[in-house]
Amino acid sequence: MTQIDTFTDILRARSSCRAFRPDPVDDAIITRIVDAARHVPSWCNAQPWQLTVTKGAATDRFRDALALEIAKGTPPAPDLDWPASYSGVYGDRRRTCGFQLYDAVGIEKSDHAGRMAQMMRNYALFDAPHVAIVTSPAELGAYGAMDSGGFVTAFTLAATALGVATIAQAAIAAYAPT
């Protein structure tokens, strides 16, 4: 098997996990994931991402803080603007993916309450035992965000290669100040 075959297998194996086991991932495995991902290329080699990985009580505090903001009715305050729209094929892909997700968990298209409950699972972090929070200095703008996206991609692929499920969540970015 060639390196590209191995890499392609990892790409195909990666998925967005929406139901995690409660068992924590061993610190040594997390270190291996981060060590591999940190080698991702970045614009002018700035490597602007900062990473915080929570575990145990820290993950629960973060999950609880998100739940509190939502319960208080705090309006979303993302650091980056949401997409203005998903037109054409992008909207088609987004709808198809959404319908497949809800179908996979047995929620009918017409079940608005069920769809909302499933969407709220984002803020419960799908019961993940850890959260990797990636940030970049605001002064780097889109370039910092682009480089951080590269790191997130490398992180999720390294995790997959080590048998650890992940999901890159934009939903929690709606509460960036939290």
N, CA and C atoms as a LAMMPS dump frame, in Angstrom:
ITEM: TIMESTEP
0
ITEM: NUMBER OF ATOMS
534
ITEM: BOX BOUNDS ff ff ff
-5.0000000000000000e+02 5.0000000000000000e+02
-5.0000000000000000e+02 5.0000000000000000e+02
-5.0000000000000000e+02 5.0000000000000000e+02
ITEM: ATOMS id mol type element x y z
1 1 1 N 0.853 -1.174 0
2 1 2 C 0 0 0
3 1 3 C 0.902 1.241 0
4 2 1 N 0.546 2.209 -0.835
5 2 2 C 1.325 3.451 -0.904
6 2 3 C 0.863 4.433 0.169
7 3 1 N 1.651 5.462 0.392
8 3 2 C 1.278 6.479 1.37
9 3 3 C -0.029 7.168 0.999
10 4 1 N -0.244 7.411 -0.296
11 4 2 C -1.501 8.076 -0.701
12 4 3 C -2.69 7.154 -0.454
13 5 1 N -2.481 5.851 -0.615
14 5 2 C -3.562 4.91 -0.309
15 5 3 C -3.901 4.942 1.172
16 6 1 N -2.878 4.961 2.01
17 6 2 C -3.093 5.035 3.459
18 6 3 C -3.811 6.325 3.818
19 7 1 N -3.345 7.428 3.247
20 7 2 C -3.967 8.725 3.523
21 7 3 C -5.419 8.745 3.048
22 8 1 N -5.665 8.22 1.869
23 8 2 C -7.03 8.163 1.338
24 8 3 C -7.918 7.301 2.233
25 9 1 N -7.4 6.213 2.729
26 9 2 C -8.166 5.365 3.652
27 9 3 C -8.541 6.138 4.916
28 10 1 N -7.615 6.93 5.435
29 10 2 C -7.901 7.737 6.631
30 10 3 C -8.976 8.779 6.313
31 11 1 N -8.854 9.444 5.181
32 11 2 C -9.867 10.428 4.775
33 11 3 C -11.25 9.783 4.675
34 12 1 N -11.305 8.613 4.073
35 12 2 C -12.592 7.937 3.907
36 12 3 C -13.15 7.401 5.221
37 13 1 N -12.279 7.091 6.162
38 13 2 C -12.717 6.548 7.452
39 13 3 C -13.234 7.633 8.389
40 14 1 N -12.807 8.876 8.194
41 14 2 C -13.194 9.96 9.09
42 14 3 C -14.665 10.29 8.933
43 15 1 N -15.315 10.524 10.053
44 15 2 C -16.714 10.939 10.032
45 15 3 C -16.939 11.897 11.19
46 16 1 N -18.063 12.564 11.176
47 16 2 C -18.425 13.475 12.263
48 16 3 C -19.246 12.701 13.282
49 17 1 N -18.623 12.367 14.39
50 17 2 C -19.271 11.568 15.427
51 17 3 C -20.263 12.431 16.204
52 18 1 N -21.451 11.925 16.405
53 18 2 C -22.476 12.659 17.151
54 18 3 C -23.004 11.869 18.35
55 19 1 N -22.207 10.916 18.816
56 19 2 C -22.539 10.147 20.025
57 19 3 C -21.239 9.532 20.519
58 20 1 N -20.705 10.101 21.595
59 20 2 C -19.423 9.662 22.111
60 20 3 C -19.574 8.742 23.312
61 21 1 N -18.625 7.868 23.486
62 21 2 C -18.52 7.056 24.696
63 21 3 C -18.045 7.974 25.817
64 22 1 N -18.395 7.671 27.041
65 22 2 C -17.957 8.528 28.145
66 22 3 C -16.493 8.328 28.529
67 23 1 N -15.868 7.25 28.042
68 23 2 C -14.498 6.943 28.442
69 23 3 C -13.543 8.025 27.951
70 24 1 N -12.711 8.539 28.848
71 24 2 C -11.736 9.541 28.4
72 24 3 C -10.672 8.908 27.513
73 25 1 N -10.141 9.714 26.619
74 25 2 C -9.036 9.281 25.771
75 25 3 C -7.758 9.458 26.583
76 26 1 N -6.898 8.481 26.519
77 26 2 C -5.64 8.528 27.254
78 26 3 C -4.838 9.771 26.857
79 27 1 N -4.24 10.44 27.833
80 27 2 C -3.452 11.653 27.58
81 27 3 C -2.359 11.426 26.54
82 28 1 N -1.751 10.253 26.54
83 28 2 C -0.681 9.96 25.579
84 28 3 C -1.216 9.945 24.149
85 29 1 N -2.436 9.473 23.956
86 29 2 C -3.051 9.473 22.621
87 29 3 C -3.349 10.909 22.199
88 30 1 N -3.902 11.709 23.102
89 30 2 C -4.172 13.121 22.776
90 30 3 C -2.874 13.824 22.398
91 31 1 N -1.81 13.562 23.123
92 31 2 C -0.508 14.161 22.814
93 31 3 C -0.041 13.755 21.426
94 32 1 N -0.226 12.498 21.071
95 32 2 C 0.166 12.029 19.721
96 32 3 C -0.657 12.725 18.64
97 33 1 N -1.959 12.909 18.883
98 33 2 C -2.816 13.597 17.906
99 33 3 C -2.336 15.031 17.696
100 34 1 N -2.111 15.742 18.803
101 34 2 C -1.676 17.145 18.721
102 34 3 C -0.297 17.235 18.084
103 35 1 N 0.59 16.339 18.454
104 35 2 C 1.941 16.371 17.894
105 35 3 C 1.917 16.155 16.384
106 36 1 N 1.069 15.265 15.917
107 36 2 C 0.963 15.046 14.471
108 36 3 C 0.343 16.262 13.788
109 37 1 N -0.746 16.787 14.342
110 37 2 C -1.475 17.893 13.707
111 37 3 C -0.667 19.176 13.652
112 38 1 N 0.229 19.39 14.587
113 38 2 C 0.978 20.642 14.633
114 38 3 C 1.904 20.817 13.431
115 39 1 N 2.119 19.754 12.674
116 39 2 C 2.988 19.823 11.5
117 39 3 C 2.263 20.298 10.245
118 40 1 N 0.989 20.628 10.369
119 40 2 C 0.234 21.085 9.205
120 40 3 C 0.84 22.402 8.69
121 41 1 N 0.869 22.593 7.375
122 41 2 C 1.393 23.853 6.86
123 41 3 C 0.496 25.03 7.25
124 42 1 N 1.106 26.188 7.397
125 42 2 C 0.331 27.392 7.687
126 42 3 C 0.932 28.57 6.926
127 43 1 N 0.081 29.571 6.737
128 43 2 C 0.497 30.757 6.001
129 43 3 C 1.7 31.384 6.691
130 44 1 N 2.76 31.646 5.983
131 44 2 C 4.041 32.208 6.438
132 44 3 C 4.538 31.536 7.717
133 45 1 N 4.185 30.28 7.882
134 45 2 C 4.611 29.447 9.007
135 45 3 C 4.303 30.083 10.365
136 46 1 N 3.212 30.837 10.431
137 46 2 C 2.838 31.501 11.683
138 46 3 C 2.281 30.526 12.718
139 47 1 N 1.7 29.44 12.266
140 47 2 C 1.06 28.464 13.148
141 47 3 C 0.297 29.179 14.27
142 48 1 N -0.755 29.937 13.892
143 48 2 C -1.402 30.849 14.827
144 48 3 C -2.422 30.221 15.775
145 49 1 N -2.612 28.942 15.692
146 49 2 C -3.632 28.315 16.524
147 49 3 C -3.131 28.12 17.948
148 50 1 N -4.046 28.298 18.869
149 50 2 C -3.819 27.902 20.248
150 50 3 C -4.84 26.812 20.537
151 51 1 N -4.46 25.853 21.324
152 51 2 C -5.306 24.7 21.572
153 51 3 C -5.488 24.504 23.062
154 52 1 N -6.732 24.325 23.451
155 52 2 C -7.071 23.929 24.818
156 52 3 C -7.853 22.639 24.709
157 53 1 N -7.392 21.596 25.387
158 53 2 C -8.106 20.32 25.407
159 53 3 C -8.629 20.122 26.824
160 54 1 N -9.934 19.973 26.926
161 54 2 C -10.551 19.765 28.239
162 54 3 C -10.706 18.279 28.519
163 55 1 N -10.847 17.968 29.789
164 55 2 C -11.186 16.601 30.182
165 55 3 C -11.882 16.668 31.529
166 56 1 N -12.642 15.636 31.815
167 56 2 C -13.303 15.514 33.109
168 56 3 C -14.17 16.701 33.458
169 57 1 N -13.922 17.265 34.652
170 57 2 C -14.727 18.367 35.164
171 57 3 C -14.657 19.599 34.268
172 58 1 N -13.527 19.822 33.604
173 58 2 C -13.406 20.988 32.716
174 58 3 C -14.347 20.853 31.51
175 59 1 N -14.471 19.657 30.974
176 59 2 C -15.415 19.436 29.87
177 59 3 C -16.839 19.683 30.357
178 60 1 N -17.162 19.177 31.535
179 60 2 C -18.501 19.382 32.094
180 60 3 C -18.785 20.857 32.346
181 61 1 N -17.793 21.615 32.839
182 61 2 C -17.99 23.057 33.06
183 61 3 C -18.259 23.776 31.747
184 62 1 N -17.547 23.395 30.703
185 62 2 C -17.755 24.028 29.399
186 62 3 C -19.145 23.694 28.861
187 63 1 N -19.517 22.431 28.944
188 63 2 C -20.842 21.984 28.507
189 63 3 C -21.926 22.741 29.287
190 64 1 N -21.75 22.856 30.606
191 64 2 C -22.724 23.553 31.453
192 64 3 C -22.783 25.045 31.121
193 65 1 N -21.639 25.649 30.822
194 65 2 C -21.61 27.066 30.477
195 65 3 C -22.366 27.328 29.173
196 66 1 N -22.194 26.448 28.195
197 66 2 C -22.952 26.578 26.944
198 66 3 C -24.446 26.44 27.214
199 67 1 N -24.83 25.451 27.993
200 67 2 C -26.246 25.227 28.313
201 67 3 C -26.834 26.444 29.011
202 68 1 N -26.078 27.064 29.901
203 68 2 C -26.552 28.239 30.622
204 68 3 C -26.783 29.407 29.671
205 69 1 N -25.857 29.627 28.749
206 69 2 C -26.018 30.722 27.781
207 69 3 C -27.274 30.521 26.936
208 70 1 N -27.51 29.307 26.534
209 70 2 C -28.692 29.008 25.723
210 70 3 C -29.952 29.173 26.559
211 71 1 N -29.931 28.671 27.79
212 71 2 C -31.098 28.78 28.681
213 71 3 C -31.428 30.242 28.975
214 72 1 N -30.409 31.082 29.074
215 72 2 C -30.617 32.514 29.327
216 72 3 C -31.127 33.241 28.09
217 73 1 N -31.066 32.576 26.955
218 73 2 C -31.493 33.219 25.716
219 73 3 C -30.442 34.157 25.145
220 74 1 N -29.197 33.942 25.516
221 74 2 C -28.104 34.763 25.003
222 74 3 C -28.049 34.633 23.488
223 75 1 N -28.074 35.765 22.79
224 75 2 C -28.014 35.67 21.33
225 75 3 C -26.633 35.191 20.878
226 76 1 N -26.573 34.476 19.783
227 76 2 C -25.284 34.027 19.268
228 76 3 C -24.351 35.214 19.031
229 77 1 N -23.062 34.997 19.289
230 77 2 C -22.051 36.032 19.088
231 77 3 C -20.775 35.395 18.532
232 78 1 N -20.85 34.897 17.292
233 78 2 C -19.66 34.258 16.731
234 78 3 C -18.567 35.29 16.432
235 79 1 N -17.315 34.852 16.481
236 79 2 C -16.2 35.735 16.129
237 79 3 C -16.168 36.028 14.639
238 80 1 N -16.59 35.067 13.844
239 80 2 C -16.624 35.218 12.392
240 80 3 C -18.078 35.199 11.946
241 81 1 N -18.386 35.991 10.944
242 81 2 C -19.756 36.018 10.431
243 81 3 C -20.143 34.655 9.87
244 82 1 N -21.416 34.297 10.097
245 82 2 C -21.948 33.078 9.488
246 82 3 C -22.019 33.295 7.989
247 83 1 N -22.021 32.231 7.205
248 83 2 C -22.19 32.397 5.761
249 83 3 C -23.479 33.163 5.459
250 84 1 N -23.42 34.042 4.47
251 84 2 C -24.603 34.815 4.086
252 84 3 C -25.685 33.902 3.524
253 85 1 N -25.279 32.869 2.817
254 85 2 C -26.236 31.906 2.27
255 85 3 C -25.479 30.692 1.754
256 86 1 N -26.248 29.66 1.485
257 86 2 C -25.737 28.465 0.831
258 86 3 C -26.577 28.301 -0.428
259 87 1 N -26.116 28.855 -1.529
260 87 2 C -26.914 28.81 -2.752
261 87 3 C -26.467 27.661 -3.649
262 88 1 N -27.353 27.336 -4.569
263 88 2 C -27.045 26.327 -5.574
264 88 3 C -26.658 24.985 -4.987
265 89 1 N -25.59 24.425 -5.517
266 89 2 C -25.142 23.095 -5.121
267 89 3 C -24.75 23.057 -3.634
268 90 1 N -24.293 24.188 -3.075
269 90 2 C -23.895 24.217 -1.669
270 90 3 C -25.114 24.044 -0.759
271 91 1 N -26.193 24.702 -1.12
272 91 2 C -27.436 24.522 -0.376
273 91 3 C -27.974 23.108 -0.521
274 92 1 N -27.869 22.57 -1.734
275 92 2 C -28.318 21.196 -1.97
276 92 3 C -27.542 20.213 -1.095
277 93 1 N -26.234 20.381 -1.062
278 93 2 C -25.405 19.48 -0.256
279 93 3 C -25.728 19.621 1.231
280 94 1 N -25.927 20.853 1.668
281 94 2 C -26.228 21.093 3.079
282 94 3 C -27.555 20.45 3.471
283 95 1 N -28.574 20.625 2.631
284 95 2 C -29.886 20.022 2.911
285 95 3 C -29.8 18.497 2.908
286 96 1 N -29.125 17.947 1.909
287 96 2 C -28.982 16.492 1.82
288 96 3 C -28.31 15.949 3.074
289 97 1 N -27.243 16.588 3.493
290 97 2 C -26.525 16.154 4.693
291 97 3 C -27.43 16.24 5.924
292 98 1 N -28.164 17.345 6.057
293 98 2 C -29.064 17.516 7.198
294 98 3 C -30.153 16.457 7.226
295 99 1 N -30.756 16.203 6.075
296 99 2 C -31.816 15.186 6.022
297 99 3 C -31.251 13.807 6.342
298 100 1 N -30.041 13.514 5.866
299 100 2 C -29.418 12.223 6.173
300 100 3 C -29.146 12.095 7.667
301 101 1 N -28.702 13.176 8.284
302 101 2 C -28.439 13.149 9.723
303 101 3 C -29.716 12.85 10.491
304 102 1 N -30.775 13.597 10.212
305 102 2 C -32.028 13.4 10.943
306 102 3 C -32.626 12.025 10.656
307 103 1 N -32.504 11.573 9.417
308 103 2 C -33 10.241 9.07
309 103 3 C -32.237 9.164 9.85
310 104 1 N -30.923 9.353 10
311 104 2 C -30.094 8.371 10.705
312 104 3 C -30.489 8.227 12.171
313 105 1 N -31.029 9.289 12.754
314 105 2 C -31.434 9.215 14.167
315 105 3 C -32.958 9.117 14.307
316 106 1 N -33.638 8.847 13.171
317 106 2 C -35.074 8.573 13.213
318 106 3 C -35.961 9.792 13.405
319 107 1 N -35.514 10.959 12.954
320 107 2 C -36.314 12.178 13.092
321 107 3 C -36.889 12.543 11.735
322 108 1 N -38.214 12.617 11.692
323 108 2 C -38.906 12.97 10.445
324 108 3 C -38.654 14.429 10.085
325 109 1 N -38.683 14.717 8.791
326 109 2 C -38.489 16.087 8.307
327 109 3 C -39.491 17.05 8.947
328 110 1 N -40.697 16.585 9.189
329 110 2 C -41.752 17.442 9.745
330 110 3 C -41.669 17.595 11.271
331 111 1 N -40.789 16.857 11.924
332 111 2 C -40.668 16.88 13.383
333 111 3 C -39.74 18.015 13.818
334 112 1 N -40.279 19.224 13.871
335 112 2 C -39.463 20.404 14.195
336 112 3 C -38.901 20.323 15.615
337 113 1 N -39.687 19.82 16.563
338 113 2 C -39.211 19.693 17.947
339 113 3 C -38.064 18.682 18.02
340 114 1 N -38.194 17.58 17.319
341 114 2 C -37.145 16.565 17.297
342 114 3 C -35.877 17.088 16.647
343 115 1 N -36.041 17.839 15.564
344 115 2 C -34.884 18.426 14.892
345 115 3 C -34.193 19.433 15.796
346 116 1 N -34.957 20.224 16.533
347 116 2 C -34.371 21.194 17.457
348 116 3 C -33.646 20.484 18.595
349 117 1 N -34.239 19.436 19.13
350 117 2 C -33.592 18.682 20.205
351 117 3 C -32.266 18.09 19.715
352 118 1 N -32.264 17.573 18.495
353 118 2 C -31.023 17.019 17.937
354 118 3 C -29.995 18.13 17.733
355 119 1 N -30.423 19.282 17.261
356 119 2 C -29.508 20.399 17.065
357 119 3 C -28.896 20.845 18.397
358 120 1 N -29.688 20.799 19.452
359 120 2 C -29.201 21.206 20.777
360 120 3 C -28.146 20.239 21.313
361 121 1 N -28.094 19.032 20.772
362 121 2 C -27.058 18.075 21.178
363 121 3 C -25.656 18.625 20.886
364 122 1 N -25.565 19.562 19.919
365 122 2 C -24.281 20.212 19.657
366 122 3 C -23.728 20.827 20.939
367 123 1 N -24.606 21.484 21.695
368 123 2 C -24.172 22.224 22.878
369 123 3 C -23.958 21.318 24.084
370 124 1 N -24.441 20.093 24.007
371 124 2 C -24.116 19.077 25.009
372 124 3 C -22.843 18.334 24.589
373 125 1 N -22.276 18.793 23.472
374 125 2 C -21.022 18.258 22.948
375 125 3 C -21.124 16.775 22.602
376 126 1 N -22.361 16.355 22.306
377 126 2 C -22.623 14.958 21.956
378 126 3 C -22.036 14.008 23.002
379 127 1 N -21.998 14.48 24.265
380 127 2 C -21.512 13.701 25.404
381 127 3 C -20.034 13.343 25.31
382 128 1 N -19.278 14.099 24.547
383 128 2 C -17.839 13.83 24.419
384 128 3 C -17.128 14.03 25.754
385 129 1 N -16.151 13.194 26.049
386 129 2 C -15.405 13.355 27.301
387 129 3 C -14.352 14.465 27.229
388 130 1 N -14.069 14.936 26.018
389 130 2 C -13.067 15.988 25.808
390 130 3 C -13.589 16.982 24.784
391 131 1 N -13.055 18.187 24.857
392 131 2 C -13.282 19.186 23.814
393 131 3 C -11.926 19.797 23.496
394 132 1 N -11.626 19.921 22.223
395 132 2 C -10.427 20.623 21.777
396 132 3 C -10.892 21.967 21.233
397 133 1 N -10.548 23.026 21.929
398 133 2 C -10.965 24.368 21.533
399 133 3 C -9.778 25.027 20.83
400 134 1 N -9.993 25.408 19.583
401 134 2 C -8.941 25.997 18.765
402 134 3 C -9.249 27.477 18.596
403 135 1 N -8.277 28.321 18.921
404 135 2 C -8.438 29.762 18.767
405 135 3 C -7.243 30.318 18.003
406 136 1 N -7.418 31.533 17.505
407 136 2 C -6.366 32.251 16.8
408 136 3 C -6.539 33.731 17.118
409 137 1 N -5.461 34.506 17.209
410 137 2 C -5.598 35.927 17.497
411 137 3 C -6.464 36.643 16.449
412 138 1 N -7.373 37.481 16.922
413 138 2 C -8.282 38.202 16.023
414 138 3 C -7.523 39.029 14.994
415 139 1 N -6.368 39.547 15.362
416 139 2 C -5.603 40.409 14.449
417 139 3 C -5.171 39.681 13.181
418 140 1 N -5.155 38.347 13.204
419 140 2 C -4.75 37.585 12.025
420 140 3 C -5.919 37.344 11.07
421 141 1 N -7.126 37.683 11.501
422 141 2 C -8.305 37.621 10.64
423 141 3 C -8.476 36.308 9.909
424 142 1 N -8.824 36.434 8.634
425 142 2 C -9.121 35.258 7.819
426 142 3 C -7.92 34.335 7.683
427 143 1 N -6.709 34.884 7.692
428 143 2 C -5.528 34.034 7.547
429 143 3 C -5.331 33.145 8.774
430 144 1 N -5.558 33.685 9.948
431 144 2 C -5.495 32.88 11.159
432 144 3 C -6.578 31.818 11.172
433 145 1 N -7.768 32.21 10.708
434 145 2 C -8.877 31.25 10.652
435 145 3 C -8.577 30.144 9.65
436 146 1 N -8.011 30.506 8.499
437 146 2 C -7.683 29.505 7.489
438 146 3 C -6.635 28.531 8.032
439 147 1 N -5.597 29.059 8.649
440 147 2 C -4.568 28.186 9.214
441 147 3 C -5.134 27.307 10.322
442 148 1 N -5.994 27.865 11.146
443 148 2 C -6.616 27.078 12.213
444 148 3 C -7.48 25.964 11.629
445 149 1 N -8.157 26.254 10.525
446 149 2 C -8.936 25.219 9.845
447 149 3 C -8.063 24.082 9.361
448 150 1 N -6.878 24.431 8.877
449 150 2 C -5.928 23.385 8.482
450 150 3 C -5.525 22.526 9.666
451 151 1 N -5.321 23.173 10.813
452 151 2 C -4.963 22.428 12.02
453 151 3 C -6.114 21.512 12.44
454 152 1 N -7.337 22.03 12.395
455 152 2 C -8.5 21.216 12.778
456 152 3 C -8.591 19.991 11.861
457 153 1 N -8.383 20.196 10.563
458 153 2 C -8.41 19.071 9.635
459 153 3 C -7.341 18.047 9.987
460 154 1 N -6.127 18.509 10.2
461 154 2 C -5.045 17.581 10.554
462 154 3 C -5.337 16.881 11.874
463 155 1 N -5.91 17.607 12.835
464 155 2 C -6.251 17.036 14.139
465 155 3 C -7.268 15.906 13.965
466 156 1 N -8.328 16.167 13.193
467 156 2 C -9.367 15.14 13.028
468 156 3 C -8.836 13.924 12.271
469 157 1 N -7.947 14.147 11.315
470 157 2 C -7.378 13.015 10.574
471 157 3 C -6.405 12.218 11.436
472 158 1 N -5.588 12.909 12.233
473 158 2 C -4.678 12.2 13.14
474 158 3 C -5.475 11.389 14.157
475 159 1 N -6.561 11.97 14.658
476 159 2 C -7.41 11.246 15.607
477 159 3 C -7.989 9.995 14.95
478 160 1 N -8.468 10.138 13.733
479 160 2 C -9.012 8.986 13.009
480 160 3 C -7.953 7.903 12.855
481 161 1 N -6.743 8.304 12.496
482 161 2 C -5.661 7.333 12.313
483 161 3 C -5.36 6.574 13.601
484 162 1 N -5.659 7.207 14.754
485 162 2 C -5.417 6.559 16.047
486 162 3 C -6.682 5.961 16.65
487 163 1 N -7.77 5.906 15.855
488 163 2 C -8.998 5.261 16.311
489 163 3 C -9.85 6.113 17.24
490 164 1 N -9.666 7.429 17.203
491 164 2 C -10.429 8.339 18.061
492 164 3 C -11.426 9.11 17.206
493 165 1 N -12.693 9.061 17.584
494 165 2 C -13.74 9.766 16.852
495 165 3 C -13.724 11.254 17.203
496 166 1 N -14.112 12.089 16.228
497 166 2 C -14.147 13.539 16.417
498 166 3 C -15.328 14.139 15.667
499 167 1 N -15.592 15.395 15.958
500 167 2 C -16.497 16.205 15.153
501 167 3 C -16.01 17.643 15.255
502 168 1 N -15.869 18.288 14.117
503 168 2 C -15.531 19.714 14.09
504 168 3 C -16.852 20.462 14.212
505 169 1 N -17.006 21.251 15.265
506 169 2 C -18.292 21.888 15.541
507 169 3 C -18.234 23.396 15.374
508 170 1 N -18.953 23.888 14.389
509 170 2 C -19.1 25.34 14.25
510 170 3 C -20.197 25.863 15.173
511 171 1 N -21.12 25 15.56
512 171 2 C -22.248 25.44 16.376
513 171 3 C -21.799 26.123 17.656
514 172 1 N -20.787 25.566 18.317
515 172 2 C -20.365 26.161 19.583
516 172 3 C -19.672 27.498 19.381
517 173 1 N -19.207 27.761 18.156
518 173 2 C -18.605 29.057 17.858
519 173 3 C -19.63 30.183 17.945
520 174 1 N -20.911 29.825 17.924
521 174 2 C -21.967 30.831 18.08
522 174 3 C -21.876 31.499 19.455
523 175 1 N -21.244 30.828 20.383
524 175 2 C -21.072 31.345 21.733
525 175 3 C -19.585 31.525 22.034
526 176 1 N -18.886 32.148 21.107
527 176 2 C -17.436 32.333 21.199
528 176 3 C -17.003 32.977 22.519
529 177 1 N -17.693 33.998 23.022
530 177 2 C -17.246 34.573 24.295
531 177 3 C -17.245 33.562 25.448
532 178 1 N -18.137 32.582 25.404
533 178 2 C -18.174 31.546 26.443
534 178 3 C -16.939 30.696 26.367
